[in-house]
Amino acid sequence: MEFSLVESIQILGKTPLVISNLLKDLSDTWIQTNEGGDTWSPYDIVGHLIHGEETDWIPRTLIILGNAANKNFVPFDRFAQFKNSKGKSLDELLDEFSRLRNENLKTLKGLHIDEKALLKTGVHPEFGPVTLKQLLAAWVVHDLGHINQITRVLAKNYKIEAGPWPKYLAVLQDKK
């Protein structure tokens, strides 16, 4: 599938509602558990998505499209949610994510990005030069990956309870 900004915005616009519908009104047992070790709970993932809305996708888009000679991206703190989400309820985080995403999509649409703009580049701290098209495609895949992660974490809560079925339930398989 070739990149389409219109089709990307369709997914990006649905993500907050999908996550909210999945997590709202669940007990802490569902939203605070993770896959063990340093993995993230659904609560952590929502906080991570908020941090991305604030510091990643649109700020980097604006760097790429801006007139400054320096196109270097500020490094993204993948763990900022542990500090930023402290003391907030899941409902507060879900509302904040939805509000920020709506604002960011309004900004994105207002940029009137054309094919020429999609080829402009910025400099990622790890990857080097990246195009706006790659950044925006990664935003969509990032959303889908975290939706997948949330459902996997939720499913693994019942891995033992599912008895013999996990061998047939792909969401419970540990991929190597």
Salt bridges, closest charged atoms under 4 A:
GLU35 OE2 - ARG152 NE 2.86
GLU35 OE2 - LYS156 NZ 3.05
GLU53 OE2 - ARG101 NH2 2.61
ASP56 OD1 - ARG60 NH1 3.27
ASP91 OD1 - LYS24 NZ 3.39
GLU96 OE1 - LYS88 NZ 3.22
GLU103 OE2 - ARG99 NH1 3.07
ASP143 OD2 - ARG101 NH1 2.60
ASP174 OD1 - LYS156 NZ 2.48
ASP174 OD2 - LYS159 NZ 3.82
